[in-house]
Amino acid sequence: MASKIIFDNTTTARQVLVKSGGLNFALSARKEIIISGGVAQSPQLLMVSGIGPKETLNRYNISVIADRPGVGQNMWDNPLISMHKVAAS
């Protein structure tokens, strides 16, 4: 599970801190890092890494890499619609 994105001094993502099997380690990237954690985990990973609304990051003492007000906002619960086929008698 990814826990944080590590940036270099030019704010380029270089590593992702990961925990697996009780071990912590860093995965390095030569070209790019793609975040694919779903609707909840991707914004969370970005925010704990310093990308998100400045006010929110400051509230939790997270160093701001990029003030991006839209990250983690406008989350909506989606209604669950279930369809069942009824067997004809």
N, CA, C and O atoms as CSV, one atom per row, in Angstrom:
chain,resi,resn,atom,element,x,y,z
A,1,MET,N,N,0.840,-1.170,0.000
A,1,MET,CA,C,0.000,0.000,0.000
A,1,MET,C,C,0.890,1.239,0.000
A,1,MET,O,O,1.814,1.350,0.805
A,2,ALA,N,N,0.607,2.151,-0.893
A,2,ALA,CA,C,1.364,3.399,-0.976
A,2,ALA,C,C,1.010,4.299,0.206
A,2,ALA,O,O,-0.153,4.390,0.599
A,3,SER,N,N,2.016,4.959,0.767
A,3,SER,CA,C,1.756,5.831,1.914
A,3,SER,C,C,2.142,7.286,1.665
A,3,SER,O,O,1.631,8.178,2.342
A,4,LYS,N,N,3.034,7.544,0.706
A,4,LYS,CA,C,3.440,8.922,0.450
A,4,LYS,C,C,4.252,8.995,-0.842
A,4,LYS,O,O,4.998,8.076,-1.178
A,5,ILE,N,N,4.091,10.112,-1.558
A,5,ILE,CA,C,4.892,10.389,-2.743
A,5,ILE,C,C,6.034,11.295,-2.321
A,5,ILE,O,O,5.818,12.275,-1.608
A,6,ILE,N,N,7.249,10.978,-2.753
A,6,ILE,CA,C,8.430,11.780,-2.415
A,6,ILE,C,C,8.820,12.601,-3.637
A,6,ILE,O,O,8.962,12.070,-4.739
A,7,PHE,N,N,8.993,13.910,-3.424
A,7,PHE,CA,C,9.348,14.840,-4.493
A,7,PHE,C,C,10.787,15.308,-4.326
A,7,PHE,O,O,11.300,15.375,-3.209
A,8,ASP,N,N,11.444,15.637,-5.458
A,8,ASP,CA,C,12.778,16.226,-5.377
A,8,ASP,C,C,12.627,17.732,-5.170
A,8,ASP,O,O,11.512,18.224,-4.999
A,9,ASN,N,N,13.725,18.456,-5.183
A,9,ASN,CA,C,13.678,19.895,-4.905
A,9,ASN,C,C,13.052,20.717,-6.025
A,9,ASN,O,O,12.867,21.925,-5.873
A,10,THR,N,N,12.719,20.073,-7.160
A,10,THR,CA,C,12.027,20.785,-8.241
A,10,THR,C,C,10.556,20.394,-8.289
A,10,THR,O,O,9.881,20.653,-9.286
A,11,THR,N,N,10.055,19.783,-7.240
A,11,THR,CA,C,8.672,19.293,-7.118
A,11,THR,C,C,8.310,18.251,-8.174
A,11,THR,O,O,7.157,18.153,-8.593
A,12,THR,N,N,9.290,17.488,-8.591
A,12,THR,CA,C,9.042,16.356,-9.478
A,12,THR,C,C,8.959,15.095,-8.624
A,12,THR,O,O,9.844,14.837,-7.808
A,13,ALA,N,N,7.892,14.303,-8.812
A,13,ALA,CA,C,7.729,13.062,-8.058
A,13,ALA,C,C,8.817,12.084,-8.470
A,13,ALA,O,O,9.010,11.828,-9.659
A,14,ARG,N,N,9.527,11.539,-7.491
A,14,ARG,CA,C,10.637,10.614,-7.768
A,14,ARG,C,C,10.454,9.233,-7.157
A,14,ARG,O,O,10.932,8.243,-7.712
A,15,GLN,N,N,9.761,9.153,-6.007
A,15,GLN,CA,C,9.596,7.882,-5.315
A,15,GLN,C,C,8.215,7.803,-4.676
A,15,GLN,O,O,7.556,8.818,-4.449
A,16,VAL,N,N,7.797,6.581,-4.392
A,16,VAL,CA,C,6.580,6.349,-3.628
A,16,VAL,C,C,6.953,5.448,-2.459
A,16,VAL,O,O,7.518,4.371,-2.648
A,17,LEU,N,N,6.627,5.902,-1.239
A,17,LEU,CA,C,6.849,5.069,-0.065
A,17,LEU,C,C,5.727,4.046,0.004
A,17,LEU,O,O,4.553,4.386,-0.142
A,18,VAL,N,N,6.102,2.776,0.229
A,18,VAL,CA,C,5.161,1.659,0.171
A,18,VAL,C,C,5.356,0.779,1.390
A,18,VAL,O,O,6.470,0.613,1.887
A,19,LYS,N,N,4.242,0.212,1.868
A,19,LYS,CA,C,4.312,-0.770,2.946
A,19,LYS,C,C,3.693,-2.059,2.429
A,19,LYS,O,O,2.574,-2.062,1.917
A,20,SER,N,N,4.435,-3.159,2.569
A,20,SER,CA,C,3.947,-4.457,2.101
A,20,SER,C,C,4.532,-5.553,2.976
A,20,SER,O,O,5.741,-5.595,3.206
A,21,GLY,N,N,3.681,-6.427,3.456
A,21,GLY,CA,C,4.154,-7.543,4.274
A,21,GLY,C,C,4.880,-7.096,5.522
A,21,GLY,O,O,5.790,-7.783,5.985
A,22,GLY,N,N,4.496,-5.953,6.080
A,22,GLY,CA,C,5.133,-5.437,7.289
A,22,GLY,C,C,6.440,-4.704,7.039
A,22,GLY,O,O,7.078,-4.237,7.983
A,23,LEU,N,N,6.846,-4.596,5.778
A,23,LEU,CA,C,8.085,-3.905,5.431
A,23,LEU,C,C,7.785,-2.571,4.761
A,23,LEU,O,O,6.835,-2.457,3.987
A,24,ASN,N,N,8.600,-1.562,5.062
A,24,ASN,CA,C,8.498,-0.258,4.401
A,24,ASN,C,C,9.649,-0.124,3.424
A,24,ASN,O,O,10.794,-0.437,3.752
A,25,PHE,N,N,9.343,0.343,2.218
A,25,PHE,CA,C,10.398,0.584,1.244
A,25,PHE,C,C,9.943,1.642,0.261
A,25,PHE,O,O,8.779,2.043,0.270
A,26,ALA,N,N,10.857,2.098,-0.590
A,26,ALA,CA,C,10.555,3.133,-1.574
A,26,ALA,C,C,10.711,2.570,-2.978
A,26,ALA,O,O,11.687,1.886,-3.284
A,27,LEU,N,N,9.737,2.867,-3.822
A,27,LEU,CA,C,9.816,2.525,-5.241
A,27,LEU,C,C,10.231,3.782,-5.992
A,27,LEU,O,O,9.640,4.845,-5.802
A,28,SER,N,N,11.236,3.665,-6.837
A,28,SER,CA,C,11.733,4.814,-7.595
A,28,SER,C,C,11.219,4.775,-9.027
A,28,SER,O,O,10.956,3.709,-9.584
A,29,ALA,N,N,11.082,5.970,-9.610
A,29,ALA,CA,C,10.630,6.076,-10.995
A,29,ALA,C,C,11.636,6.888,-11.795
A,29,ALA,O,O,12.147,7.900,-11.315
A,30,ARG,N,N,11.920,6.447,-13.012
A,30,ARG,CA,C,12.813,7.205,-13.884
A,30,ARG,C,C,12.051,8.242,-14.697
A,30,ARG,O,O,12.576,9.315,-14.991
A,31,LYS,N,N,10.802,7.915,-15.061
A,31,LYS,CA,C,10.049,8.816,-15.933
A,31,LYS,C,C,8.858,9.457,-15.246
A,31,LYS,O,O,8.796,10.682,-15.140
A,32,GLU,N,N,7.911,8.657,-14.777
A,32,GLU,CA,C,6.709,9.227,-14.188
A,32,GLU,C,C,6.105,8.282,-13.167
A,32,GLU,O,O,6.370,7.080,-13.172
A,33,ILE,N,N,5.288,8.849,-12.292
A,33,ILE,CA,C,4.561,8.084,-11.294
A,33,ILE,C,C,3.084,8.248,-11.610
A,33,ILE,O,O,2.594,9.368,-11.754
A,34,ILE,N,N,2.383,7.140,-11.717
A,34,ILE,CA,C,0.949,7.172,-12.006
A,34,ILE,C,C,0.209,6.762,-10.738
A,34,ILE,O,O,0.452,5.697,-10.171
A,35,ILE,N,N,-0.696,7.630,-10.311
A,35,ILE,CA,C,-1.496,7.353,-9.121
A,35,ILE,C,C,-2.802,6.716,-9.565
A,35,ILE,O,O,-3.537,7.293,-10.367
A,36,SER,N,N,-3.091,5.538,-9.051
A,36,SER,CA,C,-4.319,4.851,-9.411
A,36,SER,C,C,-4.872,4.163,-8.175
A,36,SER,O,O,-4.865,2.936,-8.070
A,37,GLY,N,N,-5.353,4.980,-7.238
A,37,GLY,CA,C,-5.850,4.434,-5.984
A,37,GLY,C,C,-7.351,4.539,-5.838
A,37,GLY,O,O,-7.890,4.297,-4.758
A,38,GLY,N,N,-8.027,4.897,-6.906
A,38,GLY,CA,C,-9.469,5.012,-6.823
A,38,GLY,C,C,-9.911,6.383,-6.351
A,38,GLY,O,O,-9.097,7.271,-6.096
A,39,VAL,N,N,-11.216,6.528,-6.243
A,39,VAL,CA,C,-11.816,7.825,-5.953
A,39,VAL,C,C,-11.461,8.341,-4.559
A,39,VAL,O,O,-11.444,9.555,-4.354
A,40,ALA,N,N,-11.182,7.477,-3.611
A,40,ALA,CA,C,-10.859,7.919,-2.247
A,40,ALA,C,C,-9.361,7.904,-1.981
A,40,ALA,O,O,-8.828,8.851,-1.403
A,41,GLN,N,N,-8.679,6.847,-2.391
A,41,GLN,CA,C,-7.263,6.703,-2.052
A,41,GLN,C,C,-6.352,7.627,-2.846
A,41,GLN,O,O,-5.340,8.075,-2.307
A,42,SER,N,N,-6.665,7.932,-4.100
A,42,SER,CA,C,-5.799,8.834,-4.878
A,42,SER,C,C,-5.732,10.227,-4.264
A,42,SER,O,O,-4.630,10.740,-4.069
A,43,PRO,N,N,-6.880,10.873,-3.947
A,43,PRO,CA,C,-6.795,12.187,-3.306
A,43,PRO,C,C,-6.106,12.125,-1.942
A,43,PRO,O,O,-5.362,13.037,-1.581
A,44,GLN,N,N,-6.350,11.058,-1.189
A,44,GLN,CA,C,-5.711,10.930,0.118
A,44,GLN,C,C,-4.191,10.859,-0.029
A,44,GLN,O,O,-3.468,11.527,0.709
A,45,LEU,N,N,-3.703,10.059,-0.972
A,45,LEU,CA,C,-2.262,9.933,-1.194
A,45,LEU,C,C,-1.666,11.263,-1.640
A,45,LEU,O,O,-0.592,11.648,-1.179
A,46,LEU,N,N,-2.355,11.963,-2.534
A,46,LEU,CA,C,-1.872,13.274,-2.966
A,46,LEU,C,C,-1.796,14.240,-1.787
A,46,LEU,O,O,-0.814,14.966,-1.638
A,47,MET,N,N,-2.829,14.249,-0.954
A,47,MET,CA,C,-2.865,15.204,0.149
A,47,MET,C,C,-1.814,14.911,1.219
A,47,MET,O,O,-1.171,15.841,1.706
A,48,VAL,N,N,-1.622,13.645,1.599
A,48,VAL,CA,C,-0.586,13.351,2.601
A,48,VAL,C,C,0.805,13.607,2.043
A,48,VAL,O,O,1.773,13.716,2.796
A,49,SER,N,N,0.902,13.704,0.712
A,49,SER,CA,C,2.180,13.986,0.061
A,49,SER,C,C,2.410,15.476,-0.175
A,49,SER,O,O,3.483,15.870,-0.632
A,50,GLY,N,N,1.404,16.317,0.134
A,50,GLY,CA,C,1.581,17.755,0.020
A,50,GLY,C,C,0.909,18.413,-1.168
A,50,GLY,O,O,1.183,19.575,-1.467
A,51,ILE,N,N,0.027,17.683,-1.857
A,51,ILE,CA,C,-0.694,18.247,-2.994
A,51,ILE,C,C,-2.173,18.293,-2.634
A,51,ILE,O,O,-2.809,17.258,-2.432
A,52,GLY,N,N,-2.709,19.505,-2.559
A,52,GLY,CA,C,-4.111,19.655,-2.197
A,52,GLY,C,C,-4.398,21.072,-1.753
A,52,GLY,O,O,-3.578,21.967,-1.962
A,53,PRO,N,N,-5.561,21.291,-1.137
A,53,PRO,CA,C,-5.909,22.623,-0.661
A,53,PRO,C,C,-4.954,23.076,0.445
A,53,PRO,O,O,-4.805,22.397,1.461
A,54,LYS,N,N,-4.314,24.217,0.240
A,54,LYS,CA,C,-3.309,24.722,1.192
A,54,LYS,C,C,-3.851,24.784,2.615
A,54,LYS,O,O,-3.158,24.405,3.559
A,55,GLU,N,N,-5.081,25.257,2.775
A,55,GLU,CA,C,-5.660,25.397,4.112
A,55,GLU,C,C,-5.773,24.050,4.820
A,55,GLU,O,O,-5.471,23.941,6.008
A,56,THR,N,N,-6.204,23.033,4.094
A,56,THR,CA,C,-6.340,21.696,4.676
A,56,THR,C,C,-4.977,21.117,5.034
A,56,THR,O,O,-4.807,20.554,6.115
A,57,LEU,N,N,-4.009,21.249,4.138
A,57,LEU,CA,C,-2.669,20.717,4.401
A,57,LEU,C,C,-2.049,21.412,5.606
A,57,LEU,O,O,-1.440,20.758,6.453
A,58,ASN,N,N,-2.199,22.731,5.689
A,58,ASN,CA,C,-1.651,23.466,6.835
A,58,ASN,C,C,-2.302,23.028,8.141
A,58,ASN,O,O,-1.631,22.939,9.169
A,59,ARG,N,N,-3.607,22.755,8.108
A,59,ARG,CA,C,-4.324,22.325,9.316
A,59,ARG,C,C,-3.719,21.051,9.887
A,59,ARG,O,O,-3.715,20.858,11.103
A,60,TYR,N,N,-3.208,20.177,9.019
A,60,TYR,CA,C,-2.628,18.906,9.455
A,60,TYR,C,C,-1.102,18.908,9.427
A,60,TYR,O,O,-0.471,17.851,9.456
A,61,ASN,N,N,-0.513,20.108,9.369
A,61,ASN,CA,C,0.953,20.270,9.385
A,61,ASN,C,C,1.649,19.471,8.279
A,61,ASN,O,O,2.698,18.869,8.505
A,62,ILE,N,N,1.056,19.474,7.091
A,62,ILE,CA,C,1.659,18.814,5.931
A,62,ILE,C,C,2.284,19.904,5.067
A,62,ILE,O,O,1.610,20.870,4.711
A,63,SER,N,N,3.561,19.762,4.727
A,63,SER,CA,C,4.247,20.737,3.882
A,63,SER,C,C,3.582,20.791,2.510
A,63,SER,O,O,3.326,19.755,1.896
A,64,VAL,N,N,3.305,21.996,2.037
A,64,VAL,CA,C,2.608,22.179,0.765
A,64,VAL,C,C,3.598,22.106,-0.391
A,64,VAL,O,O,4.508,22.929,-0.491
A,65,ILE,N,N,3.420,21.123,-1.258
A,65,ILE,CA,C,4.198,21.000,-2.489
A,65,ILE,C,C,3.490,21.797,-3.586
A,65,ILE,O,O,4.125,22.527,-4.347
A,66,ALA,N,N,2.158,21.642,-3.655
A,66,ALA,CA,C,1.353,22.344,-4.659
A,66,ALA,C,C,-0.036,22.609,-4.085
A,66,ALA,O,O,-0.723,21.685,-3.650
A,67,ASP,N,N,-0.442,23.874,-4.086
A,67,ASP,CA,C,-1.771,24.255,-3.634
A,67,ASP,C,C,-2.757,23.940,-4.744
A,67,ASP,O,O,-2.834,24.667,-5.735
A,68,ARG,N,N,-3.499,22.875,-4.587
A,68,ARG,CA,C,-4.486,22.439,-5.576
A,68,ARG,C,C,-5.831,22.307,-4.869
A,68,ARG,O,O,-6.147,21.243,-4.337
A,69,PRO,N,N,-6.637,23.393,-4.857
A,69,PRO,CA,C,-7.885,23.430,-4.104
A,69,PRO,C,C,-8.891,22.332,-4.448
A,69,PRO,O,O,-9.726,22.002,-3.606
A,70,GLY,N,N,-8.848,21.764,-5.629
A,70,GLY,CA,C,-9.840,20.768,-6.025
A,70,GLY,C,C,-9.566,19.357,-5.533
A,70,GLY,O,O,-10.465,18.516,-5.561
A,71,VAL,N,N,-8.341,19.073,-5.080
A,71,VAL,CA,C,-7.999,17.708,-4.672
A,71,VAL,C,C,-8.796,17.329,-3.420
A,71,VAL,O,O,-8.770,18.041,-2.416
A,72,GLY,N,N,-9.495,16.211,-3.496
A,72,GLY,CA,C,-10.255,15.699,-2.359
A,72,GLY,C,C,-11.581,16.402,-2.134
A,72,GLY,O,O,-12.250,16.148,-1.132
A,73,GLN,N,N,-11.969,17.271,-3.035
A,73,GLN,CA,C,-13.222,18.006,-2.882
A,73,GLN,C,C,-14.308,17.389,-3.761
A,73,GLN,O,O,-14.035,16.573,-4.641
A,74,ASN,N,N,-15.523,17.796,-3.499
A,74,ASN,CA,C,-16.684,17.359,-4.286
A,74,ASN,C,C,-16.861,15.851,-4.313
A,74,ASN,O,O,-17.254,15.281,-5.331
A,75,MET,N,N,-16.570,15.211,-3.191
A,75,MET,CA,C,-16.805,13.771,-3.078
A,75,MET,C,C,-18.291,13.574,-2.785
A,75,MET,O,O,-18.833,14.196,-1.872
A,76,TRP,N,N,-18.932,12.731,-3.538
A,76,TRP,CA,C,-20.367,12.473,-3.378
A,76,TRP,C,C,-20.589,10.988,-3.172
A,76,TRP,O,O,-19.891,10.154,-3.747
A,77,ASP,N,N,-21.571,10.673,-2.345
A,77,ASP,CA,C,-22.005,9.285,-2.231
A,77,ASP,C,C,-22.860,8.980,-3.444
A,77,ASP,O,O,-23.793,9.721,-3.755
A,78,ASN,N,N,-22.550,7.902,-4.122
A,78,ASN,CA,C,-23.336,7.505,-5.287
A,78,ASN,C,C,-24.460,6.579,-4.850
A,78,ASN,O,O,-24.236,5.661,-4.061
A,79,PRO,N,N,-25.656,6.807,-5.350
A,79,PRO,CA,C,-26.744,5.900,-4.985
A,79,PRO,C,C,-26.496,4.529,-5.598
A,79,PRO,O,O,-25.990,4.411,-6.714
A,80,LEU,N,N,-26.854,3.523,-4.863
A,80,LEU,CA,C,-26.703,2.156,-5.343
A,80,LEU,C,C,-28.027,1.723,-5.975
A,80,LEU,O,O,-29.069,1.721,-5.320
A,81,ILE,N,N,-27.972,1.369,-7.217
A,81,ILE,CA,C,-29.167,0.901,-7.916
A,81,ILE,C,C,-28.963,-0.570,-8.230
A,81,ILE,O,O,-27.997,-0.958,-8.887
A,82,SER,N,N,-29.871,-1.355,-7.759
A,82,SER,CA,C,-29.769,-2.805,-7.958
A,82,SER,C,C,-30.918,-3.257,-8.848
A,82,SER,O,O,-32.072,-2.883,-8.641
A,83,MET,N,N,-30.584,-4.053,-9.821
A,83,MET,CA,C,-31.618,-4.582,-10.718
A,83,MET,C,C,-31.652,-6.093,-10.575
A,83,MET,O,O,-30.615,-6.756,-10.571
A,84,HIS,N,N,-32.846,-6.619,-10.459
A,84,HIS,CA,C,-33.009,-8.057,-10.327
A,84,HIS,C,C,-33.937,-8.559,-11.422
A,84,HIS,O,O,-34.971,-7.955,-11.705
A,85,LYS,N,N,-33.570,-9.621,-12.004
A,85,LYS,CA,C,-34.417,-10.249,-13.013
A,85,LYS,C,C,-35.349,-11.217,-12.313
A,85,LYS,O,O,-34.912,-12.092,-11.566
A,86,VAL,N,N,-36.608,-11.053,-12.559
A,86,VAL,CA,C,-37.604,-11.944,-11.957
A,86,VAL,C,C,-37.923,-13.031,-12.965
A,86,VAL,O,O,-38.248,-12.754,-14.119
A,87,ALA,N,N,-37.826,-14.256,-12.517
A,87,ALA,CA,C,-38.100,-15.384,-13.400
A,87,ALA,C,C,-39.593,-15.483,-13.700
A,87,ALA,O,O,-40.430,-15.347,-12.807
A,88,ALA,N,N,-39.908,-15.721,-14.968
A,88,ALA,CA,C,-41.302,-15.879,-15.362
A,88,ALA,C,C,-41.804,-17.255,-14.915
A,88,ALA,O,O,-41.064,-18.238,-14.943
A,89,SER,N,N,-43.061,-17.307,-14.508
A,89,SER,CA,C,-43.597,-18.595,-14.054
A,89,SER,C,C,-44.406,-19.284,-15.097
A,89,SER,O,O,-44.919,-20.377,-14.858
